[in-house]
Amino acid sequence: MTDLVVSDSLKNRREQLMWQRRWKRLRSCWQFVCVCGLTGGMVWVMSWPEWSIRSDRQVEFLGNKLVSRETLYEDLDLEYPQAVWQLSTQALGDELAKNPALLRVEVTRQLFPAQVNVAVQERQPVAIAVADQGPGYLDGEGNYIPASLYSQAVRKTLPQTPQFLGYGPQYRSFWQTHQILIQQSPVNIRIINGNNPSNISLTTDLGLVFIGSDLSRFGQQVQVLEKMQNLPSRVPKERLLFIDLTNPDSPSIQLRPQPPKEKAAVNKP
């Protein structure tokens, strides 16, 4: 009798384990079907035209005041049509950040409605620069910005002075350190000519000023210029050839020769 009871118990246990295995397999099958269905449904929904970027009207630029929308849009180099969720915002942002007129770029996707949002922070030009790359502008950190990135109308609103001729990477540190001093100098500095690095010159309201090649003394040279503000009251401007501040401890001026006085006419008796 006891053997029969044990046998029935083992049989019931085996049937229970078989049922559990069947249920697990059935549940796994249903989970697989549900996942496939959801995935297929999502792919189907994502393939709708409403989720695609199909024209430039679906690209929104924010923060650009100097650089035109058309210029920025060309840098994005988008291909159409393209599912908005497939766009690499990082790649788009990195490509747009190569524009020297921009300081920061952030690209985000918008799903409803499908749209690409591009927020930019522009560099602010503070001076004109003429470099090997051509005419352009400088920001406060000495970054060169080609003038071609701005429209003619925008260029008219940008600073026209000071102008830095012959600007190059060798002058970036100088500009970063002294650009505020140049702009706030009591003696208006209109042009910095760096074409001859051995003897840099300034065009100022006092006239032509040579400052040499030692730019570490530029602050002292500007102080000397400030003290010479009354020079035009003592020396006629047309006679001043140049001011030499290569050694600010011993400044000098070079004058044009005094024109000979006309001989008084002799009255005949």
C-alpha positions in Angstrom: 0.0 0.0 0.0 2.8 2.4 0.9 4.5 1.6 -2.4 1.3 2.6 -4.3 1.1 5.9 -2.5 4.8 6.8 -3.2 4.3 5.8 -6.9 1.3 8.1 -7.2 3.1 10.9 -5.6 6.1 10.6 -8.0 3.7 10.5 -10.9 1.9 13.6 -9.8 5.3 15.3 -9.3 6.4 14.4 -12.8 3.2 15.7 -14.3 3.5 18.9 -12.3 7.0 19.5 -13.6 6.0 18.8 -17.2 3.1 21.2 -16.9 5.5 23.9 -15.5 7.9 23.3 -18.4 5.1 23.6 -20.9 3.8 26.8 -19.3 7.3 28.4 -19.3 7.7 27.5 -23.0 4.3 28.9 -23.8 5.0 32.1 -21.8 8.4 32.5 -23.6 6.6 32.1 -26.9 4.0 34.8 -26.0 6.7 37.1 -24.8 8.7 36.7 -28.0 5.5 37.3 -30.1 4.7 40.5 -28.1 8.3 41.8 -28.4 8.2 41.2 -32.1 4.9 42.8 -32.4 5.9 45.9 -30.5 9.2 46.2 -32.4 7.4 45.8 -35.7 4.8 48.3 -34.6 7.4 50.9 -33.6 9.3 50.4 -36.8 6.0 50.9 -38.7 5.1 54.0 -36.8 8.6 55.4 -37.1 8.5 55.0 -40.9 5.5 57.4 -41.1 6.4 60.6 -43.0 5.4 62.6 -39.9 8.6 61.3 -38.3 10.9 62.3 -41.1 13.0 65.4 -41.9 12.1 66.2 -45.5 13.0 69.9 -46.0 14.9 72.8 -44.5 11.6 74.1 -43.1 12.0 71.5 -40.4 15.3 72.9 -39.2 15.0 75.7 -36.6 18.0 78.0 -35.7 18.1 79.9 -32.5 20.5 82.5 -31.3 22.0 83.6 -34.6 22.0 87.4 -35.1 25.0 87.9 -37.3 25.4 84.7 -39.3 22.5 84.1 -41.6 20.3 81.0 -41.5 21.3 80.1 -45.0 25.0 80.0 -44.0 24.4 77.9 -41.0 22.1 75.5 -42.9 24.8 74.9 -45.6 27.2 73.7 -42.8 24.7 71.1 -41.6 24.8 69.2 -44.9 21.5 67.3 -44.2 20.2 64.7 -46.6 16.5 64.2 -47.2 14.4 62.4 -46.3 15.8 61.1 -43.0 14.0 59.8 -39.9 14.4 62.3 -37.2 15.3 59.6 -34.6 18.2 58.4 -36.9 19.9 61.8 -36.9 23.2 62.1 -35.0 22.9 65.3 -33.1 26.5 65.0 -32.0 27.8 64.7 -35.6 25.6 67.6 -36.7 26.8 69.7 -33.8 30.5 68.9 -34.4 30.2 69.8 -38.1 28.5 73.1 -37.4 31.0 74.0 -34.6 33.8 74.2 -37.2 32.2 77.5 -38.3 34.7 80.1 -36.9 31.9 82.6 -36.3 30.3 80.3 -33.6 31.4 79.9 -30.0 29.0 77.1 -29.0 26.5 74.8 -30.8 23.8 72.5 -29.4 21.6 70.3 -31.7 18.5 68.6 -30.4 15.7 66.5 -32.0 12.0 67.2 -31.7 9.6 64.4 -32.4 6.2 66.1 -32.3 6.3 67.6 -34.9 9.5 66.2 -36.4 12.1 68.9 -36.3 15.8 69.6 -35.7 16.6 72.5 -33.3 20.0 74.2 -33.5 20.9 76.6 -30.8 24.1 78.6 -31.4 26.2 81.2 -29.5 28.1 83.5 -31.8 31.5 85.1 -31.4 31.3 88.8 -31.1 33.6 90.7 -33.5 35.4 93.6 -31.9 38.0 94.6 -34.6 38.8 94.2 -38.3 41.6 91.9 -39.2 43.6 91.6 -42.5 45.3 88.2 -42.4 46.8 85.8 -44.9 43.4 84.2 -45.2 41.9 87.6 -46.3 39.8 90.3 -44.7 37.9 89.3 -41.6 37.2 90.1 -37.9 38.7 89.4 -34.5 36.8 88.6 -31.3 38.1 89.4 -27.9 40.1 86.1 -27.7 41.9 86.7 -31.0 39.8 84.2 -33.0 39.9 85.1 -36.7 36.5 85.2 -38.4 36.4 85.5 -42.3 34.3 88.5 -43.4 32.6 86.2 -46.0 30.6 84.6 -43.2 28.6 87.9 -42.8 26.3 89.6 -45.2 27.2 93.1 -46.5 24.4 94.5 -44.4 25.7 92.9 -41.2 29.3 94.1 -41.9 28.1 97.7 -41.8 26.9 97.2 -38.2 30.2 95.6 -37.1 33.2 97.6 -35.6 35.2 99.4 -38.3 38.2 100.1 -35.9 40.6 99.2 -34.8 42.1 97.4 -37.8 44.8 94.8 -37.3 46.9 94.5 -40.5 49.1 91.4 -40.9 47.3 89.5 -38.1 48.5 86.0 -37.5 48.7 83.4 -34.7 51.9 85.1 -33.4 49.8 88.1 -32.3 47.0 86.2 -30.6 48.4 86.4 -27.1 49.1 90.1 -27.6 45.6 90.7 -28.7 44.1 88.7 -25.8 46.1 90.7 -23.3 45.8 94.2 -24.8 42.6 94.5 -26.9 40.7 96.2 -24.1 43.5 98.6 -23.6 43.6 99.4 -27.3 39.9 100.1 -27.4 39.9 102.2 -24.3 43.1 104.2 -25.0 42.7 107.9 -24.6 44.6 108.3 -27.8 42.5 106.7 -30.5 44.4 103.7 -32.1 42.8 103.2 -35.5 45.3 100.7 -37.1 47.8 98.2 -35.7 50.2 97.2 -38.5 52.0 93.9 -37.8 53.2 93.3 -41.4 56.7 94.1 -40.2 57.1 92.1 -36.9 60.5 93.8 -36.3 58.9 97.2 -36.0 55.2 97.2 -35.5 53.4 100.5 -36.0 50.2 102.2 -34.9 48.1 104.8 -36.7 46.7 107.1 -34.1 45.1 110.5 -33.8 48.5 111.8 -33.0 50.0 110.3 -36.1 52.2 107.3 -37.0 53.7 105.6 -34.0 56.5 102.9 -34.0 56.5 100.5 -31.1 59.2 98.0 -32.2 59.0 94.3 -31.7 58.9 94.0 -27.9 55.2 93.8 -27.3 55.6 93.2 -23.5 56.1 96.9 -23.1 52.9 97.9 -24.9 51.1 99.0 -21.8 53.9 101.4 -21.0 53.9 102.7 -24.5 50.2 103.5 -24.4 50.8 105.4 -21.1 53.4 107.5 -22.9 51.0 108.2 -25.7 48.4 109.4 -23.2 51.0 111.9 -21.8 51.6 113.2 -25.4 47.9 114.0 -26.1 48.8 117.7 -26.2 51.5 117.3 -28.7 49.5 118.7 -31.6 49.2 122.0 -29.8 53.0 122.3 -29.8 53.9 120.6 -33.0 51.9 121.2 -36.2 50.5 117.9 -37.4 51.7 118.3 -40.9 55.3 118.5 -39.6 55.1 115.3 -37.5 56.7 112.4 -39.4 56.4 109.8 -36.7 56.7 109.1 -33.0 59.2 106.5 -31.9 58.2 104.6 -28.8 60.4 101.5 -29.3 62.0 102.5 -26.0 59.1 104.1 -24.0 61.6 105.2 -21.4 63.1 107.5 -24.0 60.4 108.5 -26.6 61.3 110.7 -29.5 59.6 112.4 -32.5 60.8 112.8 -36.0 59.8 116.0 -37.8 59.7 116.8 -41.4 62.1 119.5 -42.5 60.9 123.1 -42.0 59.9 124.5 -45.4 62.2 127.4 -46.5 60.7 130.8 -46.0 59.8 132.7 -49.2 62.1 135.7 -49.8 60.3 138.9 -49.4 59.7 140.6 -52.7 62.0 143.6 -53.4 60.1 146.7 -54.4 61.7 148.4 -57.3 62.0 152.3 -57.0 
